[in-house]
Structure formats: structure tokens, C-alpha cells
């Protein structure tokens, strides 16, 4: 029996109560209803993948994910984890509309394989860097609470902040409160599809006129409205990022063709690990800048994203704070963090995170 042969695949729910509600223009969450897939190899290595489904983005939920991965788990036993691309493709053919579940599968396959090889995942993916810098997100809350969240983040050493807007509920006041609490800190605004094109332009101009330094304007209009996003891009001085508009590689191609964005925000839970790699290559060829974001993942999922960003390099914007939003109590390892700075170890194999 080959040491890389999968001998067991276990699927289980992974529910995390959030320390505070997380609200965007698209959804309000009080808990993360995630899924864990664990693979065991004949040689003793184990790999873990986390799925953090976001129904409002890909249409997947926890029940869908459990059903699909449980149905596929039997087919994994006896397979060689070194054929991770073929196994991912088999899952994609069986469940083409389940990119988050596929991300968890690919994460577990790559983690198990790299742990068997004794190499960090970020080395396996290219080893471009071991140091990253992420932002932290201020959700849709009252301006006073937003100001306190921002003040605490700056005190903890964060040098980039992201503010959720687009819900029409004190967006301007919330943004100003964050800027007041974090003078000199660049702010990324995330509309989560909440504006009309005209409304997005008017809102950003109002914020800039108030003296706020805005580094990025993320998905201000509905995902399908590429013409509307181009309208915004052509009328503002801040880079515009496509997030929900890009799930599959062909979506990135359409965004590039339409001239709809300056930046594409990749997320493993939208595209899978291998899909994110494909999108990154396409964006680079098209001259689009790269961002890597996340859903409500624990440190298990965020570690995979961090290793991908460090392996590839070249990301202008990182939004890898899901472990902080979920409380960072369910897993350990993966990386060390001081404020915005994430550091990966060259000595720990796989994605290096472990469930607590």
C-alpha cells in the first residue's frame, strides 16, 4: 500500500458561535456553520480542510456541504492523495456548484500531501514569501461601536482597516468614526453589492471630500452589473475591486474584458484552492491586481489562504481576518500574528494549523 493512499475520510459539522454578530450589506451572522473534512493516509499523515459556506455568495450551506462531502468520502478511500488535481476534478464534475465544499476537499488533500512530504504548504505552492500583512474588518455596527472596534484594532497593531458599507444604515457616519479612531490608517470600503452605480460614486466622493484616506472600493454594485462597476471605476480615483462578481475563472475573464475593476478579490470559499490559483494567473495576465479575502473561517481555513498568498506572492491586498471574527479559539498554529503581520514557519508541514 502506498503511504500516500487515503485510508479514511471523515466529515463533520463545525459550528462556531461568533463573539459578536457579523453584519454586511448582504447578510447578518451570529454563528459560523462550517464543516471539517479530515483525511488519513496509509503512511500516517493527516490533512484537514475547513468549509465555510456562504449561502448568499455561492448558494451552499452547511447541510448541502455535509451531504456532498459525505457522499464523496467513500470514493476518496483507496485513492492516492498525490493525485489531488484529479480528485478535485472528479468532485467538481459531480458537484459543479459547490466551490466552497471543493475548497475544503482541496485543502485537506494538499494538507495531507504536504504533511506526508514534510514541506509547508506555502513552499509547495511556490515559497514566494513567509511574511504577510492583513487588514481587519469593521462590520456594519453603530458608529460609536465602529469607532471602538477601530481604536482597539489600531492598539493591537493593525495598519489597514476594512469598513463594511452599503446597507444604507449610517454608512457615512460609520466610516468617519473609523477614520477618527485610526488617523492616518488607510481604509478599504466594502459595499457587498449594496449600492447603485450612481449611489456608489456619490458615497465615495462624500467620504473623500470629508478627508478620509480610502485605499480600495470593493464590490460597490451587484455582482452581475459589470457595466455599473465600470461606471463607478471610471468616475472615482480609488481602485475598484470585484469580489462577488468573480467565482469562476471565466468570471475574472469577463471582468477584465468589461474593464470593470482594477483588483480581483479571490476567496477560497468562492473558487476553491485550485480555482483561486487559476484566477490569479488569469488576473496577472490581464494586468489586474490581486486581493485575497475570506469568509467566516477559523484559523484552519485562514491558514490555507495565508499559505496560498505566501506561496504565490504578489497580493496587493489581504483580508485574512476570519479567525479573528470567529473568536480564534477553535484552532491553533498555521501562522503567528502580531497586529497586521502574519508570519509562516518554514519548518512546519502542511498548512500547520490544528483543531483545538
VMD Tcl script that draws the C-alpha trace (Angstrom):
set ca {
  {0.00 0.00 0.00}
  {1.41 3.40 -0.96}
  {1.96 5.75 2.02}
  {0.02 8.45 0.16}
  {-3.09 6.28 -0.22}
  {-6.14 7.66 1.58}
  {-7.36 5.18 4.16}
  {-10.07 7.21 5.87}
  {-12.18 10.33 5.18}
  {-14.23 11.90 7.98}
  {-16.79 14.68 7.56}
  {-18.31 16.55 10.48}
  {-20.15 19.80 11.26}
  {-18.01 22.57 12.75}
  {-20.18 25.22 14.43}
  {-18.65 28.38 15.89}
  {-20.57 30.96 17.92}
  {-19.30 34.41 16.94}
  {-18.09 36.70 19.73}
  {-20.21 39.47 18.20}
  {-22.74 39.47 15.32}
  {-21.15 39.99 11.92}
  {-23.27 42.07 9.56}
  {-22.70 43.16 5.98}
  {-24.97 44.63 3.33}
  {-25.72 41.04 2.24}
  {-26.19 39.07 5.47}
  {-26.14 39.08 9.26}
  {-24.49 36.15 11.06}
  {-24.33 35.21 14.73}
  {-22.62 31.87 14.16}
  {-20.47 30.17 11.55}
  {-21.96 26.85 10.46}
  {-18.89 25.28 8.90}
  {-17.76 21.75 8.01}
  {-14.49 19.87 8.57}
  {-13.06 17.16 6.33}
  {-10.21 15.05 7.74}
  {-8.17 12.65 5.62}
  {-5.84 9.94 6.91}
  {-3.08 8.41 4.78}
  {-1.59 4.94 4.93}
  {1.74 6.45 5.92}
  {0.21 8.14 8.97}
  {-0.16 11.71 7.74}
  {-3.45 13.51 8.27}
  {-4.89 16.51 6.47}
  {-7.72 18.83 7.45}
  {-9.86 21.11 5.33}
  {-12.46 23.60 6.54}
  {-15.51 24.69 4.59}
  {-17.16 27.99 5.49}
  {-20.18 28.12 3.18}
  {-21.76 31.49 2.43}
  {-25.26 30.90 1.01}
  {-25.58 34.49 -0.22}
  {-22.41 34.09 -2.33}
  {-22.28 30.53 -3.73}
  {-25.67 29.15 -2.65}
  {-24.09 26.49 -0.40}
  {-25.00 25.90 3.23}
  {-23.80 23.51 5.91}
  {-26.38 20.83 5.12}
  {-25.50 20.87 1.40}
  {-21.81 20.66 2.20}
  {-22.18 17.77 4.65}
  {-24.31 15.83 2.17}
  {-21.92 16.33 -0.75}
  {-18.69 15.62 1.11}
  {-20.16 12.60 2.89}
  {-21.33 11.21 -0.45}
  {-17.85 11.72 -1.93}
  {-15.89 10.49 1.08}
  {-16.29 6.85 0.14}
  {-14.80 7.49 -3.28}
  {-11.72 9.05 -1.67}
  {-10.75 5.94 0.27}
  {-8.14 3.99 -1.66}
  {-7.15 6.98 -3.81}
  {-3.66 8.45 -3.93}
  {-3.58 11.92 -2.39}
  {-0.77 12.83 -4.80}
  {-3.48 12.89 -7.49}
  {-5.15 15.83 -5.76}
  {-5.95 17.59 -9.03}
  {-7.73 14.57 -10.47}
  {-9.66 14.06 -7.23}
  {-10.69 17.72 -7.17}
  {-11.84 17.49 -10.79}
  {-13.92 14.40 -10.02}
  {-15.65 16.30 -7.23}
  {-16.18 19.33 -9.48}
  {-17.83 17.16 -12.13}
  {-20.10 15.59 -9.51}
  {-20.94 18.90 -7.79}
  {-20.19 21.80 -10.16}
  {-21.98 24.36 -7.99}
  {-20.13 23.58 -4.76}
  {-16.88 25.60 -4.81}
  {-16.71 26.03 -1.04}
  {-17.02 22.28 -0.47}
  {-14.36 21.77 -3.13}
  {-12.11 24.25 -1.29}
  {-12.38 22.13 1.85}
  {-11.59 18.98 -0.13}
  {-8.58 20.55 -1.83}
  {-7.36 21.96 1.48}
  {-7.48 18.53 3.13}
  {-5.80 16.84 0.15}
  {-2.98 19.38 -0.01}
  {-2.52 19.45 3.75}
  {-2.25 15.65 3.95}
  {0.12 15.50 0.98}
  {2.40 18.26 2.27}
  {2.47 16.76 5.76}
  {3.48 13.44 4.19}
  {6.22 15.20 2.21}
  {7.29 17.20 5.27}
  {7.02 20.57 3.50}
  {4.97 23.68 4.35}
  {2.07 24.29 2.01}
  {3.41 27.73 1.11}
  {6.69 26.13 -0.06}
  {4.72 23.60 -2.10}
  {2.85 26.50 -3.77}
  {5.99 28.45 -4.63}
  {7.50 29.82 -1.43}
  {7.47 33.46 -2.55}
  {7.45 34.89 0.99}
  {6.87 33.96 4.61}
  {5.57 37.37 5.73}
  {2.12 38.81 5.01}
  {0.10 41.84 6.08}
  {-3.65 41.68 6.51}
  {-6.38 44.14 7.37}
  {-9.14 43.65 9.95}
  {-12.83 44.27 9.27}
  {-15.24 46.65 10.95}
  {-18.73 45.20 10.30}
  {-21.99 47.11 9.99}
  {-22.47 48.40 13.51}
  {-23.42 51.73 15.05}
  {-20.79 54.46 14.52}
  {-19.81 54.52 18.20}
  {-19.15 50.78 18.21}
  {-17.28 51.03 14.91}
  {-15.05 53.69 16.44}
  {-14.25 51.46 19.40}
  {-13.53 48.43 17.17}
  {-11.17 50.56 15.08}
  {-9.45 52.01 18.13}
  {-8.82 48.52 19.53}
  {-7.52 47.30 16.17}
  {-5.01 50.13 15.93}
  {-3.89 49.49 19.50}
  {-3.30 45.85 18.55}
  {-1.06 46.90 15.68}
  {-3.31 46.77 12.63}
  {-2.22 49.15 9.89}
  {-5.09 48.54 7.44}
  {-8.82 48.59 8.19}
  {-11.79 47.47 6.13}
  {-15.21 49.01 6.74}
  {-18.44 47.35 5.66}
  {-20.86 49.76 3.97}
  {-23.73 49.51 1.51}
  {-26.58 48.81 3.91}
  {-27.75 52.43 3.97}
  {-27.54 52.44 7.75}
  {-25.16 55.18 8.92}
  {-22.55 54.20 6.32}
  {-21.04 57.67 6.16}
  {-21.03 58.19 9.93}
  {-19.52 54.73 10.49}
  {-16.72 55.42 8.02}
  {-15.92 58.76 9.60}
  {-15.95 57.22 13.06}
  {-13.37 54.62 11.96}
  {-11.21 57.29 10.33}
  {-11.39 59.35 13.51}
  {-10.28 56.40 15.63}
  {-7.46 55.47 13.24}
  {-5.88 58.66 11.93}
  {-3.54 58.02 9.04}
  {-4.64 54.40 8.60}
  {-5.80 53.59 5.04}
  {-9.40 52.40 4.88}
  {-10.86 49.87 2.48}
  {-14.58 50.24 1.84}
  {-16.59 47.08 1.10}
  {-20.02 47.68 -0.39}
  {-21.02 43.99 -0.65}
  {-23.18 44.85 -3.71}
  {-25.20 47.36 -1.71}
  {-25.12 50.47 -3.96}
  {-26.45 51.55 -7.30}
  {-23.65 52.77 -9.59}
  {-24.66 56.41 -9.09}
  {-25.06 55.91 -5.35}
  {-21.65 54.27 -5.10}
  {-19.95 57.21 -6.79}
  {-21.81 59.76 -4.66}
  {-20.99 57.94 -1.43}
  {-17.28 57.60 -2.15}
  {-16.98 61.24 -3.21}
  {-18.64 62.30 0.02}
  {-16.20 60.19 2.05}
  {-13.17 61.52 0.18}
  {-14.40 65.10 0.49}
  {-14.50 64.53 4.26}
  {-10.77 63.86 4.18}
  {-10.82 60.07 4.63}
  {-7.97 58.12 3.01}
  {-9.60 55.30 1.04}
  {-7.29 52.61 -0.36}
  {-9.86 50.36 -2.07}
  {-13.55 50.28 -3.04}
  {-14.75 46.69 -3.03}
  {-17.79 45.37 -4.92}
  {-19.92 48.52 -4.64}
  {-22.66 47.29 -7.02}
  {-24.49 43.98 -7.65}
  {-22.28 41.17 -8.92}
  {-23.89 40.88 -12.35}
  {-23.71 44.60 -13.10}
  {-20.27 44.81 -14.68}
  {-21.29 47.86 -16.69}
  {-22.30 49.53 -13.43}
  {-18.99 48.66 -11.82}
  {-17.15 50.09 -14.80}
  {-19.29 53.23 -14.41}
  {-18.00 53.55 -10.84}
  {-14.41 52.78 -11.79}
  {-14.36 55.46 -14.47}
  {-15.63 58.13 -12.09}
  {-13.60 57.61 -8.91}
  {-9.92 57.94 -8.06}
  {-9.81 54.85 -5.81}
  {-9.10 51.31 -7.15}
  {-12.28 49.26 -7.54}
  {-12.25 45.56 -6.61}
  {-14.51 42.80 -7.89}
  {-15.43 40.26 -5.21}
  {-18.80 38.55 -5.59}
  {-18.57 39.16 -9.35}
  {-15.75 36.58 -9.58}
  {-16.36 32.99 -8.53}
  {-15.10 31.03 -11.54}
  {-12.05 31.77 -13.75}
  {-14.36 32.72 -16.60}
  {-15.87 35.41 -14.34}
  {-12.44 37.00 -13.97}
  {-12.10 36.97 -17.74}
  {-15.44 38.76 -18.11}
  {-14.44 41.38 -15.52}
  {-11.19 42.01 -17.37}
  {-12.97 42.24 -20.73}
  {-15.51 44.69 -19.34}
  {-12.88 46.92 -17.74}
  {-15.00 46.65 -14.61}
  {-12.30 46.52 -11.93}
  {-8.70 47.26 -11.06}
  {-8.46 44.45 -8.49}
  {-9.97 40.98 -8.12}
  {-10.64 39.60 -4.64}
  {-10.00 35.86 -4.59}
  {-11.54 33.72 -1.86}
  {-11.02 30.02 -1.42}
  {-14.66 29.54 -0.45}
  {-15.76 31.07 -3.76}
  {-13.38 29.30 -6.10}
  {-11.54 26.50 -4.33}
  {-7.78 26.45 -3.88}
  {-7.02 25.36 -7.44}
  {-9.63 27.71 -8.87}
  {-8.05 30.59 -6.98}
  {-4.68 29.69 -8.49}
  {-6.23 29.73 -11.96}
  {-7.92 33.08 -11.34}
  {-4.68 34.57 -10.03}
  {-2.85 33.58 -13.21}
  {-5.58 34.99 -15.41}
  {-5.65 38.28 -13.49}
  {-1.91 38.69 -13.73}
  {-2.05 38.12 -17.48}
  {-4.82 40.73 -17.75}
  {-3.00 43.30 -15.62}
  {-5.47 43.10 -12.72}
  {-4.13 43.44 -9.20}
  {-4.76 40.70 -6.64}
  {-6.53 40.58 -3.31}
  {-7.18 37.53 -1.16}
  {-10.13 37.55 1.22}
  {-12.05 35.07 3.34}
  {-15.41 34.06 4.74}
  {-16.12 33.26 8.40}
  {-13.35 30.68 8.64}
  {-11.47 29.60 11.72}
  {-7.67 29.52 11.79}
  {-7.87 26.16 9.95}
  {-9.27 27.80 6.83}
  {-7.39 31.08 7.16}
  {-4.10 29.17 7.35}
  {-4.70 27.66 3.91}
  {-5.41 31.12 2.49}
  {-2.30 32.54 4.16}
  {-0.16 29.75 2.73}
  {-1.60 30.36 -0.74}
  {-0.85 34.10 -0.52}
  {2.67 33.44 0.75}
  {3.29 30.72 -1.81}
  {2.26 32.81 -4.82}
  {3.26 36.25 -3.58}
  {2.19 39.38 -5.41}
  {-1.01 40.14 -3.49}
  {-1.58 43.87 -3.06}
  {-4.41 43.47 -0.54}
  {-5.05 40.77 2.06}
  {-8.23 40.42 4.10}
  {-7.47 37.33 6.19}
  {-9.26 38.03 9.45}
  {-11.91 35.30 9.59}
  {-10.19 33.64 12.55}
  {-10.48 36.90 14.49}
  {-14.14 37.35 13.56}
  {-14.89 33.79 14.75}
  {-13.02 34.29 18.02}
  {-9.78 32.41 17.22}
  {-10.41 29.75 19.88}
  {-11.14 26.66 17.75}
  {-7.69 26.04 16.27}
  {-4.04 26.86 16.76}
  {-0.92 27.15 14.64}
  {-0.82 27.84 10.92}
  {0.95 31.17 11.39}
  {1.92 33.60 14.09}
  {0.35 37.05 14.17}
  {1.28 40.42 15.57}
  {-1.27 43.02 14.54}
  {-1.45 43.09 10.76}
  {1.64 40.92 10.34}
  {1.28 37.18 9.67}
  {4.43 35.03 9.75}
  {4.62 31.46 8.41}
  {7.12 28.89 9.60}
  {9.42 27.14 7.09}
  {9.69 24.17 9.45}
  {6.05 23.11 9.89}
  {4.48 20.90 7.18}
  {1.11 21.37 5.52}
  {-0.97 24.38 6.47}
  {0.34 23.81 10.02}
  {-2.97 24.52 11.78}
  {-4.54 22.12 14.26}
  {-8.04 21.95 15.67}
  {-8.17 22.62 19.43}
}
mol new
graphics top color blue
foreach p $ca { graphics top sphere $p radius 0.5 }
foreach p [lrange $ca 0 end-1] q [lrange $ca 1 end] { graphics top cylinder $p $q radius 0.2 }
display resetview
